Amino acid sequence: MTLEQVIFILVSLLTVGTGIVVVTNRNLFHAALAMMASFLGVAGLYIMLDAGFLAAAQLLVYIGAISILIIFAIMLTRRMMQAREIPFNSQSGLGLFTAVGLFALLASVIIRWWGYEAVSGRPEVPDTILQGTVSALGQAFVNPGGYVIPFIMASVLLLAALIGSIYIAWPSEQTEDEA
């Protein structure tokens, strides 16, 4: 086993393990912190795929912006720590069976359509394809016909969500004891 395979297994375990913590933890703050760790694992997988730009975008956008926004929204709510229910319900066995069955179905379809070579390793990409891709992506981001409008709309949407969460969490003039 090579060092790259060991690192891949460790990063994958980090990503999957923290993803499981996200969906099973009833404390929203702890789940948000685990989500940040899961995003960090995904960035590590991007680094292993030699996709440095995507790794940097994952770190900046998802860990640096989205996760912090979610943590602010959680902290602005009043009943953050009061969830005391058990994390599993009576349908966990059915959910596990469905997930394993769906994975087996998708894996068999991928292997049948594209063959075992589609999942056996990383294909070699010629250098002529990779030359200028980052600069072309950067030009597409700032080009008015490119991605700048959706990017600005997403930032305005996030700003509106933050303002709305502050408005909802803001204490009213009259408390419940005075009414």
C-alpha positions, 0 to 999 in steps of 0.5 A: 500500500502506497503513502497516497493510498493511506492518506486517501483512506485517512481523509475518506474516513475523516469525511465519512466519519464527520458526515455521520456525526452531522446526521446523527448528532442532535446538538446543532452546534456540534453538528455544524462543527462536524460539517466543517470538518467534513468539508475539510475532508472534501477539500483534502480529497480535492487536493489528492485529485490535483484540483487545487483551485477546487480545494481552495474554493472549498476552503474559502466558500464552504468552510469560510463562509457557508459554515460560519453563516450556519453557526451564526444562525444557530447561535442566534436561535434561543433553543440551541442546546435544548434538544435531548432526543435520541439521534436514531429512530425506528427506521434506521434499519430501513434507512441502512438497507436502502442506502446499501442497496442504492450503493450496490445498484449504482456501483453495478450500473457504473461498472456495467456501463463504463467497465471496471476501468472507470473506477480502477484508477485516476486517468492520465490527463495530457498537459495540453488540456490543463494549460490555461484552465485556471486563467480561463476559469478566472476570466469566466468568473469576471466576464459579464456573460460568465459566472459573475451574475450567479455569483453575485446573486448567491452572495445577495441571497446569503446576505438576505438569509443572514439579515432574516435570521437576525430579524427573527432572533432579535428580542421583541420589545415586550417579553413573554413575562410582561404580557 
